[in-house]
Amino acid sequence: MTEQTKPIDLFYWPTPNGWKISILLEELGVPYEVHFVNIGAGDQFKPEFLKISPNNRMPAIVDPEGPGGEPISVFESGAILQYLSRKFGRFYPTDERARVAVEEWLFWQVGGLGPMAGQAHHFRNYAPEKIAYGIDRYTNEVHRLYGVMNKRLESNEYLGGSDYSIADMASIGWVVPYKNQGQDIEEFPHLKRWFETVKARPAVERGLELGKAEREKVNLANDKDAQKVLFGQRAR
């Protein structure tokens, strides 16, 4: 495995997308330094952060020992997972068929589970008006996606196949708040088995705990100013 002598800078807030990277870094056991990006306070719009994450979203990383020994910044959680796993040669298979399977489920999460669960969270918990259509639309879609995972995990130990991978790290954080998405995990026995197995990994536990105290300082459900920052964004 590649040796990392200088810490990787992790720009992070404890959310399902942020957890993907904190979990992977903990699994890899490489040195990293956390820089909290308080998304409720608008830290994501600071010029220094936008230089490395032009979409004003965390997570992002800066690796001081990037390709050719030169620093590299990476934004978008899926790209970060792939970059780090390629660099350190873990959790991302080199066999093409196995790699394609991991990538299928990684991009399934990035394009499906994350956005749909995020919308379910919004309409169920944060929308100023309880819009029944929005609540039903996204709650039902997350239910469908949980069913897709459950079917996959009926015949596979992990999402990518027989081995734990970045596909599992990408998805686990989006299942953690299943109750807030209006889901009953007991309906999905194979998903529940996977969820309990992955969540019990020590590195996953540490990754999920990172920044918990910082997050608890912000009560997003009641902080109207933070909601305006997060939900009222337009082009800048």
N, C-alpha and C positions, 0 to 999 in steps of 0.2 A: 504494500500500500504506500502511496505517496506520503512523504513526511511533510507536515505543515509546521513551519517554525514560527511564523508570525500569525497572530489571531485573525480570523476572518471577521470583518465587521458585519453584524446582523442588524438591520434596521427593521424594527419589529413592534407589533402590538399583539397582545394575546387574543387572537381570533382564530377561527378555523383555518384561514389562509396563513396566518403567522405561525400557527402550530406546525404546519407541514415542515417548515424549515428548522424550527427549534428541535423537533423530533429527529430529523435527519442528522443535524449536527451532533445531537446527543448520541445517536446510534453510531456515528462515525468516530466519536471520541476525539475530535480535533479541537484545537483551541479556537474560541470565538469570543467576541466582545459584543454585548448587547447595547443597542442605542434605541431607546423607546421612542416610538413615533405615536404620540397621543392623537389618535384620529378624531377624537371628540373635541380636542382643543385646536385642531387645524394644523398640527405639525407637518402634515403631508404636503402642505402648500409652501413650505419654506424653500427658498431658492436653492439652498445647499442640498436638500433632499430631492428636489425636482431634477437636479443634474444627474442623479443616478436612477431616478424613477419618474420619467416624464409623464406617466399616467396618473401621478399623484396617489399611488396606492402602495401600501406595504404588503408583503415584505420585499426587501431588496438586500443585496449583499455587495460588499466590496472585498475581493480577495486580493491581498497585497502580493501574493505569489501566484499570479495568474499565468496564462500561457506565455512561454518564453521568459518567465520570471518577472514579468511586468504586471502591475495591478490591472484588475478587470472588475467592472461593476456589472451586476446582473439584476434585472427586475423581472417580475412575473414569476409566481411561485412554481409553475410547472417547469419553466426554463431553469430556475435555480436548482430544483431537484435533479434535473438531468445533468446540469453542469457539475454539481458536486459529486454525484454518483459516478459520472464518467471519470472525474479527476482522481477519485479515491478508489475506484474499481470495486464498489460494493453496492448491493441492492438494485442493480440494473444489469441484467444478464448481457453477455457478449454474444451468445448464440442468437442468431437472427430470429428464429421462430419464437423463442422465449422473450426476446426483447420486444418484438411486435406485440405480443400479448400484454406485456407490462405497459407499453405505450398506449394500446387501445384503452385500457382502464384508467390510465393517467389522464388522457384527454377526455375520456367519458366524464371523469370527475370535474375537470376544468371547465368543460363546456356544458355539463348537465347538472350533476348533483350539486355543485357549489352554487351556481346562479339560481337554480330553482329553490334550493333550501334557503338561500338568502332572501328570496322574494317571499317565501312562506314566513320567515321570521319577521320581515317588514310588515306584511299585511296583518299578521296575527298579533304582533306585539308593539309596533311603533307607529303605524299609520294613524294620523289624527282622527280619521273617520273609519269605522268598521265597515268595510266594503265587502259584502258577502261574496260577490263574484270573485274578487281578488283572493280572499281567504280560501274559498273552495278550489279555485283554479290551481293555486300553488300547493296547497295541502295535498290535493289529489295527485298532482304531478310528483311530489316527493314520495308519496305512497307507491306510485308506480315505479319510481327509481329504486326504492328500497326492495321492491319485488324483483327487479332486475338483478340487484346484488344478491338477494337471497337465492335466486335460481343459479347464478354463477357459483356461489359458495356451497351449493348442494353437492357439487362434484369436484370442487377445488378447495384446497385448504386456504388459499389466499386469492386475492383478486387476479393477480398475474399468473396463477397456477399453483405449483407445489411449493414455491419459495416466497418468503416475505420480501417485499420490494417497495420502491417509492410509490407504487400505485396504492398500496395499503396506507402508507403515510399520508398521501394526499387525501384519502377519503375518511380516515378515522375521525378527524376533528369535526367533520360535517355530520357525523352520526352522534357525537357526544351530546349535543343539545336536542336529541330527537323529540323530547317532550314539547319543547318550544315550537317544533315543526308540526305538532299535532299528530305525532306518530306513536304507535304502541309496538315496541320492539318484540313483544311476545308473539306478534303475528308472523314474525320472520325468524324462525328458529336457526337457520343456517347463518343468517346475518348476525344474530345474537351470539352464536358460538364464536364467530370471527371477531366480533366487537369485543367480547370479554377476553379473548386470547391476545389480541393486539394491545388492548388498553392495559393489560397486566405486564407488558414488557417494561422493565425498569427505565429504559431510555424514553419510552413513550410517556410514562408517568412524569419524568423530569421535564420533558418537552411541554406537556400540558400544564405543568405548574409554573413554568417560566413567566414571570410578570403578573401572576395572579393578584398579588397585593396592589400593583399599579392599577389593574383593571377594576378592582373593587372600590377604588377611589372615585370612579365615574359611574353614576347610576344613569345609564343611557335612557332607560324607560321614562325617567322623570326629568331629565336634563334637557329642557327645550332648546337651549343655546347649542348644545352638542348635536342635537337632532338637526338643527338648521345647518350646521357645518357639514354633517354627513349626508343629509337627504335633500339639500337645496342647492347642490353644486351645478354650476353651469361652466361653459368654456371660459377660460381666463387668458 
